[in-house]
Structures are given as structure tokens and as C-alpha cells.
Amino acid sequence: MDTEALAASKVNCDPCKELKATKLAEKTAGALETAVAFARYSIPDFPSITAQELLELLEGPEDQRPLLEDCRSAAERSVSIIRGASTAGEARSGESRPVVTYCTIGSRCSQHAALLLQATPDANVRSLHLSLVGWCHAGGELVKPETSEPTKRVHAHTEDFARMFPGSGYEVVLEPVPE
């Protein structure tokens, strides 16, 4: 039984509920392990912040919260963003707060963060470790960009990355197709 079917299945007895929870946890742990392995070998080494650390910083005083830059395509951003994020490259003159870049898994945002540091060597820039994959595994909130209403939809960019998202709790989509 695939993860989506398992998550959608209805169970009533306590042993069945426990089995379902165990199976979903195993599939989610496997997805996270796959994402970590991919990141270790495929993403440039760059100073990063974990999703849990970012969640804690976003709970702090507004003037100390990092600025979030979404490095994904417009098609991907049209599905959901992290609350308060702006599109990578938008001008932020006069801002002294740290910048955290993110994408789907971490490659594009690490490259963008490196460009930001090249342009402003003393900037406080980090990429979000495992980006949206890590954010979703940490239970981070996503919002619709046009309304800021919470959503559970997230664009995975590719089918391979779609398998790295948690087995339940989010609706992983591949449409619209990025250009």
C-alpha cells in the first residue's frame, strides 16, 4: 500500500491505528533519510539553518526575524510559500536582518545565497537545510501566496523530490509545470 492510500485509509480499532501510525512513521523517516542523503552529495556546501531553528527564529520579535527568499519558479511559488517569503532577488534596500533562502531541496537556494554573499560579503545569509522538504518534515506552515491562507499543498519540482516529502500532512503536487 502506498503512503497516500495508507494515510487515507480509515481504521477503527486501536491496534489498527497503531499499525497505521507506525507504517506512516517508517515511510516518513525513509523519505527524510533519502532527502538527507541527496543533500549530502548533491547540494553545495553552504552555511545553513535547519527548519526547526528557522521555526524558532520566526517566533521571535518581528524586527529580528530573518527575511525569507523563495528561490523557486513562479509556477512552484503559485502553489504555496512559507509565510512572509518574497521572491528571490527582490530588492531589499536598507535591510540589516539575516536572509534565509529556500527552494525545494536546497540546491537552487544555496546557489542564490552564494550570489548574495558575493555581492555583499558581510551579509548574514544562510540557506534552509533541505529547504521545503525539511520544512514540511518539521511541520512548518505553508500559505497560498495570493491570500496568505494556510494550505497543505506544496510543489515538489520533480517526481524524485516528491518522494522525499512527508508521507502524510501535505498534498504534494507537480502542477503547474515550472518553465
Salt bridges, closest charged atoms under 4 A:
GLU26 OE1 - LYS23 NZ 3.81
GLU69 OE2 - ARG92 NE 3.36
GLU69 OE1 - HIS112 NE2 2.72
ASP70 OD2 - ARG72 NH2 2.75
GLU76 OE1 - ARG108 NH1 2.79
GLU76 OE2 - HIS157 ND1 3.21
GLU95 OE1 - ARG97 NE 3.30
GLU141 OE1 - ARG83 NE 3.07
GLU149 OE1 - LYS144 NZ 3.78
ASP160 OD1 - ARG163 NH2 2.37
GLU171 OE1 - ARG153 NE 3.59
